[in-house]
Amino acid sequence: MNLPDLNSLKQVHIVGVCGTLMGAFASYLQRRGIQVSGSDQNIYPPMSDVLKASGVQLLNGYRAENLQALGTRPDLVVIGNVIRSDNPEARAAIDGGYVYTSLPEGMERLLLTKTQNLVVAGTHGKTTTSSLLAHVLSECGQDPSYFIGGVSHDLPQSFYLSERDFANAPGQASGNGRRGYFVLEGDEYDTAFWDKVPKFNHYLPEDVILTSVEFDHADIYSDLNAVMKAFVGLMTRIRTGGRLICCTDYSTVQELALQAKVPVLTYGTSLDGKARFTVRDVKVVDGLSSFSIFDGQNRVDQLTLQISGVHNFLNALAVWIQARELGLDPKRVVAAFRSFRGVKRRQEVRGEPKGVLVIDDFAHHPTAVRETLKGLRSKYPGRRLIAVFEPRSATSRRKVFQADYVQAFLESDLVWISSPYDQTRIAPEDQFSSAMLVDDLKKQGKGAFLLESVERGVSDLAKLAKQGDVVAVLSNGGFDGFIPKFLKAME
């Protein structure tokens, strides 16, 4: 199916508009002067606020009549990867002869043939690393395009196309003939129900940053081997003349790097010689983290960050290597790292009522939970750390990581675990048990509690929290408004 030219679009409808990537795309189209409508069944901040502020017409629920919410037949329907094949709105678009696409395929065909694409992939750290890379490029005067699955504190939006590359119709050369940089968060989740390949298969990478590879997305991948096969596809798609920048702290990444047909630049924390660039001499002073970068045995630079945790130091190191390879001004690069304020819902401070610091974080995989809590522990030493966790992702609602979560939460002083989000589509024998996790944490001597309802949990925690505490709320969804309800209760 032929897609309309980007510059000819007047109306676009999006099915599944509140996903972070899809919402960012919708907001961009609206800013470009294209009328956008979109539907979803999970509408919550921050994306709902971003969409409303952009002027996107939001529709709650999926219905065939939503397709013409703007009054006429849209030029293009974009269908999200969360949409099932029996979705009434998607079916009406496909069966009704509408021009439709997935977002990754639309990106590939409309945009990515004319840019130098820098893809950030991996199980962990994609959003922070791609946001940081786009920020560094922007601060160094490169005016990059970017497409990021989160809301950055430093970038004005999550989806941006440089006028240098896209002032003309797709397929035409930019004004100076130079291909600009396009930073893309490369997700391994599948593209659409009719296109069961990873999103990053569509992103035409020039360079790839590979942060980590672990088992995740248990709803579409059967095991780690299946995940590895998906990433092999990314390794083989790196364009000639490009490069792979990868973290060798993961044996899986070491194995995948062998599949690359381009130069490989390695980084990590281990001093076993497998990583060329390493993080050393970490210090945390007055809430700022700094570390030295070593190239082999030679100290070559030092970075200072507002974000904390070894996982974020590695993310920063990957971006530093990319900036070095692109020949950016070293002084401007260092200054850009120091000014980076992070991403919403990644160690984001939401308030400090009565001296209780409330942190919002997206962590849901046990590795991400462990590293996030370790990072908060290092940034706020001496303060009691309370974790509140909602098992909401497709993987965390399954028992595959039941035991791993015990080790992840040992970093905290007290833990509240809510009941998992909707498990109706998961076989009973495969379901994660919050009650079992609470019991296992208690056996480890940890103060652990089952959060039976958000209202009860908010009430109990508000009574227990005291000045100096750090409360980390971990969820990859809305958690039924736990944070605003807790802040209100504390006030």
C-alpha positions in Angstrom: 0.0 0.0 0.0 1.4 3.4 -1.0 1.5 6.0 1.8 0.7 9.7 1.2 3.5 12.2 1.2 4.2 13.7 4.6 3.6 17.2 3.2 0.3 16.3 1.7 -1.3 15.0 4.9 -4.2 17.1 6.2 -5.9 14.6 8.6 -4.5 11.6 10.5 -6.2 9.2 12.9 -4.2 7.1 15.4 -5.5 3.9 17.0 -3.7 3.5 20.3 -2.6 7.1 20.6 -1.4 7.2 24.2 1.6 5.1 23.9 4.7 7.2 24.5 6.1 6.9 21.0 2.7 7.1 19.3 1.7 10.1 21.4 4.9 11.9 20.6 4.3 11.3 16.9 0.7 12.6 17.2 1.8 15.8 18.9 4.4 16.4 16.2 1.8 16.0 13.4 -0.5 18.5 15.2 2.3 21.0 15.6 3.0 20.6 11.9 -0.5 21.8 11.1 -2.0 18.4 10.5 -5.3 17.7 12.2 -5.0 14.6 14.4 -7.5 12.5 16.3 -6.7 9.4 18.3 -8.3 6.7 20.5 -7.1 4.7 23.4 -8.5 2.8 26.4 -5.7 3.8 28.8 -5.6 7.5 29.0 -3.4 8.9 31.8 -0.6 11.5 32.4 2.0 12.5 31.3 1.1 11.5 27.7 -2.6 12.5 28.0 -1.5 16.0 29.2 0.9 16.3 26.3 -1.7 15.3 23.7 -4.4 17.6 25.1 -1.9 20.5 25.2 -1.0 19.7 21.5 -4.6 19.9 20.4 -5.0 16.2 19.5 -8.6 15.1 19.8 -8.7 12.3 22.3 -11.4 9.5 22.2 -11.8 7.0 25.0 -12.3 3.5 23.8 -12.2 1.9 20.3 -15.2 2.2 17.9 -15.5 2.2 14.1 -17.0 5.7 14.2 -13.8 7.1 15.8 -12.1 6.9 12.3 -14.0 10.0 11.2 -14.0 11.9 14.5 -12.7 15.0 12.6 -15.7 15.0 10.3 -14.1 13.4 7.2 -12.2 10.4 6.1 -8.5 10.7 7.3 -5.7 10.7 4.8 -3.8 8.1 6.9 -4.7 5.8 9.8 -1.8 4.7 12.1 -2.4 1.6 14.1 -0.4 1.0 17.3 1.4 -2.2 18.2 -0.8 -2.7 21.3 -3.9 -3.1 19.0 -5.2 -6.6 18.5 -6.4 -8.0 15.2 -10.0 -8.1 16.5 -10.0 -4.4 17.5 -13.2 -2.9 16.0 -11.6 0.4 15.0 -8.5 -1.2 13.4 -10.8 -3.7 11.6 -13.0 -0.9 10.3 -9.9 0.9 8.9 -8.4 -2.2 7.2 -11.7 -3.7 5.9 -13.0 -0.2 4.9 -10.1 0.4 2.5 -8.5 3.2 4.6 -4.8 3.9 3.9 -3.1 2.5 7.1 0.3 1.7 8.5 2.2 0.9 11.7 4.3 3.7 13.1 7.7 2.0 12.5 6.8 1.2 8.9 5.5 4.7 8.3 8.8 6.1 9.7 10.9 3.9 7.5 9.0 4.8 4.3 8.3 8.4 4.9 11.3 9.7 6.9 14.4 7.5 7.5 15.8 7.2 4.0 17.2 10.7 4.1 18.8 10.9 7.5 21.8 9.4 9.4 20.0 7.2 11.9 21.4 6.6 15.4 19.4 3.8 17.0 19.5 3.2 20.8 18.4 -0.4 21.6 18.5 -2.8 24.6 16.4 -4.2 27.4 17.2 -1.3 29.7 18.1 2.4 29.4 16.8 3.1 25.9 14.7 6.2 26.8 17.3 7.8 29.0 20.2 7.1 26.6 18.3 8.3 23.5 17.1 11.4 25.3 20.7 12.1 26.5 22.1 11.6 23.0 19.5 14.0 21.4 20.3 16.5 24.1 24.0 16.3 23.6 23.6 16.7 19.8 21.3 19.6 20.3 23.7 21.4 22.7 26.5 20.9 20.2 24.6 22.7 17.5 23.6 19.7 15.4 19.8 20.2 15.4 19.1 16.4 15.3 15.7 14.9 14.6 14.6 12.5 17.3 11.9 10.0 18.2 11.9 9.0 21.9 9.5 6.9 24.0 9.4 9.2 26.9 9.1 12.9 28.0 12.4 14.5 28.5 13.0 17.5 30.8 15.4 19.0 28.3 13.8 18.4 24.9 10.7 20.4 24.0 9.0 17.3 22.7 9.6 13.6 22.2 9.2 13.7 18.4 11.0 16.3 16.4 12.0 16.6 12.8 14.7 19.1 11.8 13.6 21.5 9.1 17.0 21.1 7.6 16.0 17.6 6.5 12.2 17.7 6.3 11.4 21.2 5.0 11.1 19.6 1.5 9.0 16.6 0.6 10.4 13.2 1.7 12.8 11.8 -0.9 14.2 15.2 -1.8 17.6 16.3 -0.7 17.9 18.7 2.3 19.0 22.3 1.7 22.8 21.7 2.1 22.8 18.1 0.8 24.0 16.8 4.2 22.2 14.0 6.0 21.3 15.1 9.5 21.3 12.9 12.5 18.1 11.2 13.6 18.1 9.7 17.1 15.7 6.8 17.5 14.7 4.7 20.5 14.8 1.2 19.1 12.2 -1.0 20.7 12.4 -4.8 20.3 8.6 -5.1 20.8 6.7 -6.2 17.7 5.6 -3.7 15.1 1.9 -4.6 14.6 -0.5 -7.5 14.6 0.1 -7.9 10.8 3.9 -7.3 11.1 5.3 -9.5 13.8 8.9 -8.2 13.7 10.7 -5.8 16.2 10.1 -2.1 15.6 13.8 -1.5 15.2 13.8 -3.6 12.1 12.3 -0.6 10.3 14.8 2.0 11.5 17.6 1.8 8.9 20.4 2.2 11.5 23.7 3.9 10.7 25.0 3.4 14.2 23.6 1.3 17.0 24.0 1.7 20.8 23.2 -1.6 22.5 22.8 -1.1 26.2 21.8 -4.5 27.4 19.9 -7.7 26.5 17.9 -9.7 28.9 14.7 -11.7 28.8 11.7 -9.4 28.7 8.3 -9.1 26.9 7.2 -12.5 27.9 3.9 -12.0 26.0 5.7 -12.1 22.6 9.0 -13.9 23.3 9.1 -17.4 24.6 12.6 -17.3 26.1 15.9 -15.5 26.0 16.9 -17.3 22.8 13.9 -15.7 21.0 15.0 -12.3 22.3 18.5 -12.9 21.0 17.3 -13.8 17.5 15.4 -10.5 17.4 18.6 -8.5 18.2 20.6 -10.5 15.7 18.3 -9.0 13.1 19.3 -5.5 14.3 23.0 -6.3 14.2 22.8 -7.4 10.6 20.9 -4.2 9.6 23.6 -1.7 10.6 24.5 0.1 7.4 28.0 -0.2 5.9 30.1 2.6 7.3 28.3 2.6 10.6 29.3 1.2 14.0 28.1 -0.7 17.0 28.6 0.7 20.5 27.8 -1.9 23.1 28.0 -2.7 26.8 30.0 -5.8 27.5 28.8 -6.1 31.1 26.2 -8.4 29.5 27.4 -11.8 28.0 24.4 -11.7 25.7 25.7 -8.4 24.2 29.2 -9.9 23.8 27.7 -12.7 21.8 25.6 -10.4 19.7 28.5 -8.2 18.9 30.1 -11.1 17.0 27.3 -10.8 14.5 28.0 -7.2 13.6 29.7 -6.6 10.2 30.8 -3.1 11.3 33.4 -1.7 13.7 32.5 -2.5 17.4 33.3 -0.1 20.3 32.8 -1.7 23.7 32.1 -0.1 27.1 31.3 -1.3 30.7 32.2 -1.4 34.3 34.3 -4.6 34.3 38.1 -4.3 34.2 38.5 -7.8 32.7 39.6 -6.3 29.4 36.4 -7.0 27.4 35.4 -3.4 27.5 37.6 -0.7 25.9 36.0 2.2 27.6 35.2 1.9 31.3 33.5 3.8 34.2 35.8 4.4 37.2 36.3 6.6 40.2 32.6 7.3 40.8 31.8 10.1 43.3 28.5 11.5 44.5 28.6 15.0 46.0 25.6 17.3 46.8 23.3 15.2 44.5 25.7 15.3 41.5 27.4 12.2 40.3 30.8 12.2 38.6 33.0 9.5 37.1 36.2 9.1 35.1 36.3 7.5 31.6 39.2 5.3 30.8 40.2 4.1 27.4 42.1 1.0 28.3 44.5 2.2 31.1 44.4 5.8 30.1 42.0 8.3 31.7 40.5 10.3 28.9 37.7 12.4 30.3 35.4 13.0 33.3 31.6 13.5 33.3 29.3 15.1 35.9 25.6 14.1 35.9 22.4 15.1 37.7 21.1 11.6 37.3 22.4 8.8 39.5 23.1 5.0 39.4 25.7 2.9 37.6 23.2 2.1 34.9 22.9 5.8 34.1 26.7 6.2 34.1 26.9 3.4 31.5 24.1 5.1 29.5 26.2 8.3 29.6 29.4 6.5 28.6 27.6 5.1 25.5 26.5 8.6 24.5 30.0 10.0 25.1 31.5 7.3 22.8 28.9 8.2 20.1 29.7 11.9 20.4 33.4 11.2 20.2 32.9 9.1 17.0 30.8 11.9 15.5 33.6 14.4 16.2 31.6 16.7 18.5 33.4 19.4 20.5 34.6 17.7 23.7 34.0 20.8 25.9 30.5 21.3 24.7 29.8 17.6 25.1 30.9 17.6 28.8 28.8 20.7 29.4 25.8 19.0 27.8 26.1 16.0 30.1 26.1 18.3 33.2 23.0 20.2 32.1 20.9 17.0 31.3 18.0 16.8 33.7 16.7 13.4 32.8 13.4 12.0 31.7 10.0 12.1 33.2 9.2 8.9 35.2 12.9 8.0 35.5 13.9 9.0 39.0 11.6 12.0 38.7 11.0 14.0 41.8 7.3 14.6 42.1 7.3 16.4 45.5 8.6 16.5 49.0 5.7 17.0 51.4 6.7 17.2 55.0 10.2 16.2 54.1 9.2 13.0 52.4 10.7 12.8 48.9 8.5 11.2 46.4 10.2 9.6 43.3 8.3 8.4 40.2 10.1 5.7 38.1 9.2 3.5 35.2 11.2 0.5 36.4 9.4 -2.8 36.1 12.0 -5.4 35.1 13.8 -6.8 38.2 17.2 -5.6 36.9 15.8 -2.1 36.4 14.2 -2.2 39.8 17.4 -3.2 41.5 19.6 -0.6 39.7 17.1 2.2 40.2 16.9 1.5 43.9 20.7 1.3 44.1 21.0 4.6 42.3 18.6 6.3 44.7 20.4 4.8 47.6 23.7 6.3 46.4 22.1 9.7 45.6 20.3 10.0 49.0 22.6 8.3 51.5 21.4 7.9 55.0 17.7 8.3 54.2 15.2 5.5 54.6 14.2 4.1 51.2 10.6 2.9 50.7 9.6 1.1 47.5 6.1 0.9 46.2 5.7 -1.5 43.2 2.9 -2.2 40.7 3.5 -5.3 38.6 1.9 -4.0 35.4 4.1 -4.9 32.4 3.4 -8.1 30.4 6.5 -9.7 31.9 6.1 -8.6 35.6 2.5 -10.0 35.6 4.0 -13.4 34.9 5.9 -15.6 37.4 9.0 -15.8 35.2 10.8 -13.3 37.5 9.1 -14.3 40.7 12.3 -15.1 42.5 14.4 -12.3 40.9 12.2 -9.6 42.4 13.2 -10.7 45.9 16.8 -9.8 45.2 15.8 -6.6 43.4 13.9 -5.2 46.4 16.5 -6.0 49.0 18.0 -2.6 48.1 15.1 -0.9 49.9 14.2 -0.6 53.6 10.5 -1.1 53.3 8.4 -2.5 50.4 4.8 -2.3 49.3 3.7 -4.6 46.5 0.3 -4.1 44.8 -1.7 -6.8 43.2 -0.8 -7.3 39.5 -2.6 -5.4 36.8 -5.1 -7.3 34.8 -4.1 -11.0 34.6 -7.2 -12.3 32.9 -5.3 -13.2 29.7 -2.6 -15.1 31.6 -3.0 -18.7 32.6 -3.3 -19.2 36.4 -0.2 -21.3 36.6 1.8 -18.6 34.9 0.7 -15.7 37.0 3.0 -13.6 39.2 2.0 -13.6 42.9 2.4 -10.4 44.9 1.5 -12.2 48.1 4.3 -14.7 47.5 6.8 -11.9 46.9 5.8 -10.2 50.1 6.2 -13.5 52.1 9.6 -14.1 50.5 10.8 -10.6 51.3 9.7 -11.1 54.9 11.7 -14.3 55.1 14.7 -12.1 54.1 14.0 -9.9 57.0 12.6 -7.1 54.9 9.6 -5.0 56.0 7.2 -6.0 53.2 3.4 -5.3 52.8 0.7 -6.3 50.3 -1.0 -3.2 48.9 -4.6 -4.4 48.7 -5.9 -1.2 47.1 -4.4 2.1 46.1 -6.6 4.0 48.6 -5.6 1.8 51.5 -1.9 1.8 50.5 -1.9 5.6 50.3 -3.5 5.9 53.7 -1.1 3.4 55.4 2.0 4.9 53.8 1.0 8.4 54.6 0.7 7.4 58.3 4.1 5.6 58.3 6.2 8.0 56.2 8.3 10.5 58.1 10.6 13.4 57.4 13.8 12.2 55.5 12.2 9.2 53.8 12.5 8.6 50.1 9.4 6.9 48.6 10.1 5.4 45.2 6.9 4.5 43.3 7.7 2.0 40.5 5.2 1.3 37.7 5.2 1.4 33.9 1.5 2.6 34.0 -0.8 5.0 35.8 -1.0 2.9 39.0 -4.5 4.3 39.5 -3.1 7.8 40.4 -1.1 6.5 43.4 1.4 9.4 43.4 -1.0 12.3 43.2 -3.2 10.6 45.8 -0.2 10.1 48.1 1.0 13.7 47.7 -2.5 14.9 48.5 -2.7 12.7 51.6 0.6 13.9 52.9 -0.4 17.5 52.5 
